[in-house]
Amino acid sequence: MHKIEVTGGSPLSGQVQVSGFKHAFPPLFSLALSSNQPSLIKNVPDIADIRILGKIGQLLGADIVYEPEKRAMYIDPRSLNNSNIPGDLSALIHGAWYLAPGLLARTGHIVLGETGGCKIGGGQEGERPIEQLCSVLQRFGATVKAEGNIIQATAQRFSSARIDMADFAVPEEGTDKLTGPLYSGATKAALLCAARAEGISEIINPYPKPDVVALVEAIKCQQVAIQWEKNRIIIEGKPEAGGFETTIGPDLIEVMTYLTLSTYCHAPISITNVSRKHIETGLSAEIACLEKLGYLLQWQGNNLSIAHVSPASRLDIQVTSHGIFSDNQPFMALLLMASEQGGSLTEQVWVKRFQYIEELEKMGAKIIRSGRTVEIMPGVPGKSGITVNATDLRGAAALVIAALQISGKTQIGGVDHLERGYPDLLGQLRLLGAKV
């Protein structure tokens, strides 16, 4: 487990450029592997998860050319000769989960072992669920056998299906919208299956976030008939489909990371070359919270910054699949600490996303936890000379930001998690003036 020392209190300023959306890539990669011609994915983030997925593709026989300096990956699946996903690699990342539908469509058989990623799920050790993958594959005609962490599946060809994502979600508190840890993955798996199924499939109540939109647009590029009508997606699948070319949009979680850094550390930071439409659509729930906390997004062309323009109101935030990204929940905690009145966070997606809270308390934060809700008192923590440990990707980023506002030294363990979601967050912080 990697450890760093952060000396906080230094003024930060400058420009940053964010990479492509981490969440969008794995389903796109799976779609490319299910095709019968090469595909090209642009604006690919240079992070550990992407490199591991590329290596898995190569080991399975696909021709994969990854050019980090060009932020592009070329995927030619025509030489695929194996669909037993290497367990030692799949155990490192959550994204390997999404390879199952694509490889099954392409080869008719898959073996998937343990998948990794952040331990924020409901399992005893924070494992994330796999039952939604098994169920979706079965509904599209696959025969699935799951033993422990290993899934084996066969399918000569996917059959069409009508599948309601309400079967993989629960209603948000106080609304009829859906949320939960199965929702996103089940929607993406269903799209991947439907794109290669014979006949017309219908996906009811799909997960609505930009990573699903990116997958739908890529499927369209394969000349697959697909329509998104309010609360349903209708797809006329093509078992044999050509390749596609697509450009991934900016990483919305990375954008929120830097917006939080700017506000929490009172640092003039500009995020360059991002699409205003993409940000305002993909982060609409987060932006609404920022406005209630007295912040205003400022645009100069495609460059984004943030300013504090009015006093904050107390804010009680529900983290749901239709609202704030669960990945952004730790950053919202920092914003509430830095606000005049504090507030609360209720997590309705990943039950163990709050593991960073105890570490913030060590730093001096005043937080009361009750089940899925934390009550956050106003006040930036300031205890120096302590050691904290990150147990997941976004928690690690939040702890680093918190340490940058503490005068003195803080030791942070577990920062190797950052490599799975940021191309070089620590290096970028140093360029902004941080002592890390």
C-alpha positions as CSV (number, residue, x, y, z in Angstrom):
1,M,0.0,0.0,0.0
2,H,1.5,3.3,-1.1
3,K,1.9,6.1,1.3
4,I,2.5,9.8,0.7
5,E,3.2,12.9,2.9
6,V,1.2,16.0,2.2
7,T,2.3,19.3,3.6
8,G,-0.7,21.5,3.5
9,G,-1.2,25.3,3.5
10,S,0.5,26.2,0.3
11,P,-1.4,28.4,-2.2
12,L,-2.7,26.5,-5.2
13,S,-3.5,27.9,-8.7
14,G,-3.3,27.0,-12.3
15,Q,-5.0,25.0,-15.1
16,V,-5.8,21.4,-15.3
17,Q,-7.1,19.2,-18.2
18,V,-9.3,16.2,-17.4
19,S,-9.3,12.9,-19.2
20,G,-12.0,10.8,-20.7
21,F,-14.8,9.4,-18.5
22,K,-13.5,6.3,-16.7
23,H,-17.0,4.8,-16.3
24,A,-17.8,5.0,-20.0
25,F,-14.8,2.9,-21.3
26,P,-15.4,-0.7,-20.1
27,P,-18.8,-1.1,-21.8
28,L,-17.4,0.5,-24.9
29,F,-14.5,-1.9,-24.9
30,S,-16.8,-4.9,-24.4
31,L,-18.9,-3.6,-27.3
32,A,-15.8,-3.5,-29.5
33,L,-14.9,-7.0,-28.6
34,S,-18.4,-8.2,-29.6
35,S,-18.0,-6.7,-33.1
36,N,-16.7,-8.4,-36.2
37,Q,-14.6,-5.4,-37.4
38,P,-12.0,-3.1,-35.7
39,S,-13.1,-0.2,-33.5
40,L,-11.4,3.0,-32.4
41,I,-12.1,4.7,-29.0
42,K,-10.7,8.2,-28.5
43,N,-10.1,10.3,-25.4
44,V,-9.3,7.2,-23.4
45,P,-8.0,8.0,-19.9
46,D,-4.4,6.8,-19.2
47,I,-5.2,5.0,-15.9
48,A,-4.5,1.5,-14.5
49,D,-8.0,0.2,-15.2
50,I,-7.7,0.9,-18.9
51,R,-4.3,-0.6,-19.3
52,I,-5.4,-3.8,-17.5
53,L,-8.5,-4.1,-19.7
54,G,-6.3,-3.7,-22.8
55,K,-4.0,-6.4,-21.5
56,I,-6.9,-8.8,-20.9
57,G,-8.0,-8.2,-24.5
58,Q,-4.5,-9.0,-25.8
59,L,-4.3,-12.2,-23.7
60,L,-7.6,-13.3,-25.2
61,G,-6.2,-12.9,-28.7
62,A,-7.5,-9.5,-29.8
63,D,-5.3,-7.0,-31.5
64,I,-5.2,-4.1,-29.1
65,V,-3.1,-1.0,-29.8
66,Y,-3.2,1.5,-27.0
67,E,-1.5,4.9,-27.5
68,P,-1.7,6.9,-24.2
69,E,-0.1,10.0,-25.8
70,K,-2.9,10.1,-28.3
71,R,-5.5,9.0,-25.8
72,A,-6.7,6.4,-28.2
73,M,-7.2,2.6,-28.3
74,Y,-7.6,0.5,-31.4
75,I,-9.5,-2.8,-30.9
76,D,-9.6,-5.5,-33.5
77,P,-11.5,-8.6,-32.2
78,R,-11.2,-10.7,-35.3
79,S,-8.3,-12.7,-33.8
80,L,-10.0,-13.4,-30.5
81,N,-9.4,-17.1,-29.7
82,N,-10.1,-17.3,-26.0
83,S,-12.8,-16.1,-23.6
84,N,-11.5,-17.2,-20.2
85,I,-10.9,-13.9,-18.6
86,P,-7.7,-14.1,-16.6
87,G,-8.6,-14.1,-12.9
88,D,-5.4,-12.5,-11.8
89,L,-6.2,-9.4,-13.9
90,S,-10.0,-9.3,-13.4
91,A,-9.4,-9.3,-9.7
92,L,-7.7,-5.9,-10.0
93,I,-10.5,-3.9,-11.5
94,H,-14.3,-3.7,-11.5
95,G,-14.4,-3.0,-15.2
96,A,-13.6,-6.6,-16.1
97,W,-17.2,-7.4,-15.2
98,Y,-18.4,-5.7,-18.4
99,L,-16.4,-8.0,-20.6
100,A,-18.8,-10.9,-20.0
101,P,-21.7,-9.8,-22.4
102,G,-19.4,-8.8,-25.2
103,L,-17.2,-11.9,-25.1
104,L,-20.2,-14.2,-24.7
105,A,-21.8,-12.6,-27.8
106,R,-18.6,-13.0,-29.8
107,T,-17.4,-16.5,-28.7
108,G,-20.5,-18.2,-27.2
109,H,-18.7,-19.0,-23.9
110,I,-17.1,-17.1,-21.1
111,V,-15.4,-17.8,-17.7
112,L,-15.2,-14.8,-15.4
113,G,-13.5,-15.0,-12.1
114,E,-13.4,-12.5,-9.2
115,T,-13.6,-8.8,-10.2
116,G,-11.9,-6.1,-8.2
117,G,-12.2,-2.3,-7.8
118,C,-13.2,-0.4,-4.7
119,K,-14.6,-2.5,-1.9
120,I,-17.7,-0.4,-1.4
121,G,-20.4,-3.1,-2.0
122,G,-22.6,-5.0,0.5
123,G,-20.4,-8.1,0.7
124,Q,-18.6,-9.1,3.9
125,E,-15.4,-7.6,2.6
126,G,-17.1,-4.9,0.6
127,E,-17.4,-7.1,-2.5
128,R,-19.7,-5.8,-5.2
129,P,-22.7,-7.9,-6.5
130,I,-22.6,-10.1,-9.5
131,E,-26.2,-11.5,-9.5
132,Q,-27.4,-8.8,-11.8
133,L,-25.0,-9.9,-14.5
134,C,-26.0,-13.5,-14.2
135,S,-29.7,-12.6,-14.4
136,V,-29.3,-10.3,-17.4
137,L,-27.4,-12.9,-19.3
138,Q,-30.0,-15.5,-18.5
139,R,-32.8,-13.3,-19.7
140,F,-31.1,-12.9,-23.1
141,G,-30.9,-16.7,-23.4
142,A,-27.6,-17.6,-21.9
143,T,-27.0,-20.6,-19.6
144,V,-25.2,-19.3,-16.6
145,K,-23.5,-21.2,-13.7
146,A,-22.1,-19.2,-10.8
147,E,-20.0,-20.8,-8.1
148,G,-18.5,-18.4,-5.5
149,N,-16.8,-15.6,-7.5
150,I,-16.6,-17.6,-10.8
151,I,-19.2,-17.2,-13.5
152,Q,-19.4,-19.6,-16.5
153,A,-21.8,-18.9,-19.3
154,T,-22.7,-20.2,-22.7
155,A,-24.9,-18.9,-25.4
156,Q,-25.0,-19.9,-29.1
157,R,-26.6,-16.5,-29.8
158,F,-28.5,-14.0,-27.6
159,S,-32.2,-13.9,-28.0
160,S,-34.2,-10.7,-27.7
161,A,-35.8,-9.8,-24.3
162,R,-38.0,-7.3,-22.6
163,I,-36.3,-6.4,-19.3
164,D,-37.3,-3.9,-16.7
165,M,-34.5,-2.4,-14.7
166,A,-36.9,-1.9,-11.8
167,D,-36.1,-5.6,-11.1
168,F,-32.5,-4.5,-10.3
169,A,-33.3,-1.4,-8.3
170,V,-35.3,0.1,-5.5
171,P,-37.3,3.4,-5.4
172,E,-35.4,6.5,-4.2
173,E,-36.7,7.7,-0.8
174,G,-39.7,9.9,-1.4
175,T,-39.7,9.5,-5.2
176,D,-40.6,6.9,-7.9
177,K,-37.1,7.1,-9.4
178,L,-34.9,4.1,-9.2
179,T,-31.5,3.7,-7.4
180,G,-29.3,1.0,-6.0
181,P,-26.0,-0.8,-6.6
182,L,-27.3,-3.2,-9.3
183,Y,-29.0,-0.5,-11.5
184,S,-26.1,0.9,-13.6
185,G,-24.4,-2.5,-14.3
186,A,-27.6,-4.2,-15.1
187,T,-28.5,-1.5,-17.7
188,K,-25.2,-1.6,-19.4
189,A,-25.1,-5.4,-19.5
190,A,-28.6,-5.5,-21.0
191,L,-27.6,-3.0,-23.7
192,L,-24.6,-5.0,-24.6
193,C,-26.7,-8.2,-24.9
194,A,-29.5,-6.5,-26.8
195,A,-27.1,-5.0,-29.3
196,R,-26.1,-8.5,-30.3
197,A,-29.4,-10.3,-29.9
198,E,-31.6,-11.5,-32.7
199,G,-34.9,-9.6,-32.7
200,I,-36.2,-6.5,-30.9
201,S,-35.4,-6.0,-27.3
202,E,-36.9,-3.5,-24.9
203,I,-35.1,-2.1,-21.8
204,I,-37.5,-0.4,-19.4
205,N,-36.4,2.2,-16.8
206,P,-32.8,2.3,-17.9
207,Y,-30.1,3.9,-15.8
208,P,-29.9,7.5,-17.2
209,K,-26.4,8.7,-16.7
210,P,-23.9,9.8,-19.5
211,D,-21.9,6.5,-19.5
212,V,-25.1,4.8,-20.7
213,V,-25.7,7.5,-23.2
214,A,-22.1,7.0,-24.6
215,L,-22.8,3.3,-25.0
216,V,-26.1,3.9,-26.8
217,E,-24.4,6.3,-29.2
218,A,-21.6,3.8,-30.0
219,I,-24.3,1.1,-30.7
220,K,-25.9,3.6,-33.1
221,C,-22.6,3.9,-34.9
222,Q,-22.7,0.2,-35.7
223,Q,-25.9,0.8,-37.7
224,V,-28.0,-0.9,-35.0
225,A,-31.5,0.5,-34.8
226,I,-31.9,1.9,-31.3
227,Q,-34.3,4.4,-29.8
228,W,-34.4,6.0,-26.4
229,E,-38.0,7.0,-25.6
230,K,-38.4,8.6,-22.1
231,N,-38.2,5.6,-19.8
232,R,-37.4,2.8,-22.3
233,I,-34.8,1.8,-24.9
234,I,-35.8,-0.2,-27.9
235,I,-33.1,-2.1,-29.8
236,E,-33.2,-4.2,-32.9
237,G,-30.1,-6.2,-32.4
238,K,-27.4,-7.3,-35.0
239,P,-25.6,-10.4,-34.0
240,E,-22.9,-9.6,-36.6
241,A,-22.1,-5.9,-36.4
242,G,-19.2,-3.8,-37.7
243,G,-16.8,-1.7,-35.7
244,F,-17.4,1.9,-34.5
245,E,-15.4,5.0,-33.7
246,T,-16.3,7.1,-30.7
247,T,-14.9,9.8,-28.5
248,I,-15.4,9.6,-24.8
249,G,-16.6,12.7,-23.1
250,P,-14.8,14.4,-20.1
251,D,-14.6,12.5,-16.9
252,L,-17.4,14.0,-14.7
253,I,-15.9,12.7,-11.5
254,E,-12.5,14.2,-12.3
255,V,-14.2,17.5,-13.0
256,M,-15.9,17.4,-9.7
257,T,-12.6,16.5,-8.0
258,Y,-11.0,19.7,-9.3
259,L,-14.1,21.8,-8.6
260,T,-13.9,20.6,-5.0
261,L,-10.2,21.2,-4.8
262,S,-10.8,24.8,-6.0
263,T,-13.5,25.6,-3.5
264,Y,-12.1,23.7,-0.5
265,C,-8.6,25.2,-0.8
266,H,-9.7,28.6,-2.1
267,A,-7.6,28.0,-5.2
268,P,-8.2,29.7,-8.6
269,I,-8.2,26.7,-10.8
270,S,-9.4,26.5,-14.4
271,I,-10.5,23.2,-16.0
272,T,-9.6,23.5,-19.7
273,N,-11.2,22.1,-22.9
274,V,-14.4,20.7,-21.5
275,S,-17.9,20.7,-23.1
276,R,-20.3,23.0,-21.3
277,K,-23.3,20.9,-22.4
278,H,-21.7,17.7,-21.2
279,I,-20.8,19.1,-17.8
280,E,-24.2,20.9,-17.3
281,T,-26.1,17.7,-18.3
282,G,-23.9,15.1,-16.6
283,L,-23.4,17.0,-13.3
284,S,-26.8,18.7,-13.1
285,A,-27.5,17.4,-9.6
286,E,-24.0,18.3,-8.3
287,I,-24.3,21.8,-9.8
288,A,-27.6,22.3,-8.1
289,C,-26.0,21.5,-4.8
290,L,-23.1,23.8,-5.5
291,E,-25.5,26.6,-6.2
292,K,-27.2,26.0,-2.8
293,L,-23.8,26.2,-1.2
294,G,-23.2,29.6,-2.7
295,Y,-21.0,28.6,-5.7
296,L,-21.4,29.5,-9.3
297,L,-19.8,27.8,-12.3
298,Q,-18.0,30.3,-14.6
299,W,-17.3,29.6,-18.3
300,Q,-14.9,31.2,-20.7
301,G,-15.4,29.2,-23.9
302,N,-14.6,25.6,-23.0
303,N,-12.7,26.5,-19.8
304,L,-14.5,26.1,-16.5
305,S,-13.9,27.6,-13.1
306,I,-15.9,28.1,-9.9
307,A,-16.5,31.1,-7.6
308,H,-18.1,31.6,-4.2
309,V,-20.8,34.3,-4.7
310,S,-23.3,34.0,-1.8
311,P,-23.7,32.5,1.7
312,A,-24.5,28.8,1.9
313,S,-27.8,27.3,3.0
314,R,-27.9,24.1,5.0
315,L,-28.0,21.2,2.6
316,D,-29.3,17.7,3.0
317,I,-28.1,15.6,0.1
318,Q,-29.5,12.3,-1.2
319,V,-26.9,10.3,-3.2
320,T,-28.9,8.3,-5.8
321,S,-28.6,6.7,-9.2
322,H,-30.6,9.5,-10.8
323,G,-28.9,12.3,-8.9
324,I,-25.4,12.9,-7.6
325,F,-22.9,10.2,-8.6
326,S,-22.0,8.0,-5.7
327,D,-18.3,8.6,-6.7
328,N,-18.8,12.3,-5.9
329,Q,-20.2,11.7,-2.5
330,P,-16.8,12.2,-0.7
331,F,-16.4,15.5,-2.4
332,M,-19.8,16.7,-1.3
333,A,-18.7,15.8,2.3
334,L,-15.8,18.2,1.9
335,L,-18.0,20.9,0.5
336,L,-20.4,20.6,3.5
337,M,-17.5,20.8,5.9
338,A,-16.3,24.0,4.2
339,S,-19.8,25.6,4.2
340,E,-21.3,27.9,6.8
341,Q,-24.1,25.6,7.9
342,G,-23.0,22.0,7.1
343,G,-25.7,19.4,6.3
344,S,-26.1,15.7,5.7
345,L,-25.4,13.0,3.2
346,T,-27.5,9.9,2.6
347,E,-26.0,7.2,0.4
348,Q,-28.5,5.1,-1.5
349,V,-26.2,3.3,-3.9
350,W,-23.0,1.9,-2.3
351,V,-23.3,0.9,1.4
352,K,-19.6,1.1,2.2
353,R,-18.8,4.4,0.5
354,F,-18.5,6.1,3.9
355,Q,-15.2,4.4,4.9
356,Y,-13.3,7.7,4.5
357,I,-15.4,9.4,7.1
358,E,-13.5,7.9,10.0
359,E,-10.3,9.2,8.5
360,L,-11.7,12.7,8.2
361,E,-12.6,12.5,11.8
362,K,-9.0,11.8,12.7
363,M,-8.1,15.0,10.9
364,G,-10.6,16.9,13.1
365,A,-13.9,16.8,11.2
366,K,-17.1,16.7,13.2
367,I,-19.3,14.1,11.7
368,I,-22.1,11.9,13.1
369,R,-22.9,8.7,11.2
370,S,-26.2,6.8,11.5
371,G,-26.6,3.9,9.0
372,R,-26.6,5.3,5.5
373,T,-26.6,8.9,6.6
374,V,-23.9,11.2,8.0
375,E,-24.5,14.6,9.6
376,I,-21.6,16.9,8.8
377,M,-20.9,19.9,11.0
378,P,-19.4,23.0,9.4
379,G,-15.7,23.5,9.9
380,V,-12.6,22.4,8.0
381,P,-10.5,19.9,9.9
382,G,-7.0,21.1,10.9
383,K,-5.2,18.4,12.9
384,S,-1.7,17.9,11.5
385,G,0.9,15.2,12.1
386,I,-1.5,12.3,11.8
387,T,-1.7,9.3,9.5
388,V,-4.9,8.3,7.6
389,N,-5.6,5.5,5.2
390,A,-7.7,5.4,2.1
391,T,-9.7,2.3,1.2
392,D,-11.1,3.3,-2.1
393,L,-10.4,5.6,-5.1
394,R,-12.6,8.6,-4.4
395,G,-12.1,8.4,-0.6
396,A,-8.3,8.7,-1.4
397,A,-8.8,11.8,-3.5
398,A,-11.0,13.4,-0.8
399,L,-8.4,12.7,1.9
400,V,-5.6,14.3,-0.2
401,I,-7.7,17.4,-0.8
402,A,-8.5,17.6,3.0
403,A,-4.8,17.3,3.8
404,L,-3.9,20.2,1.5
405,Q,-5.9,22.6,3.7
406,I,-4.2,21.5,6.9
407,S,-1.1,23.5,7.9
408,G,1.5,20.9,8.6
409,K,2.2,17.3,7.5
410,T,-0.3,14.5,7.0
411,Q,0.6,10.9,6.0
412,I,-1.9,9.2,3.7
413,G,-1.8,5.5,3.0
414,G,-3.7,3.7,0.2
415,V,-3.1,6.3,-2.4
416,D,-2.4,3.6,-4.9
417,H,-6.1,3.6,-5.4
418,L,-5.7,6.9,-7.2
419,E,-4.0,5.2,-10.1
420,R,-7.2,3.4,-11.1
421,G,-9.1,6.7,-11.6
422,Y,-6.8,9.6,-12.3
423,P,-4.0,9.7,-14.9
424,D,-1.6,11.5,-12.5
425,L,-3.5,13.3,-9.8
426,L,-0.5,13.8,-7.5
427,G,1.6,15.1,-10.3
428,Q,-1.1,17.5,-11.3
429,L,-1.4,18.7,-7.7
430,R,2.3,19.4,-7.6
431,L,2.0,21.5,-10.8
432,L,-0.7,23.5,-9.0
433,G,1.7,24.2,-6.2
434,A,0.9,21.4,-3.7
435,K,3.6,19.9,-1.6
436,V,3.0,16.2,-2.0
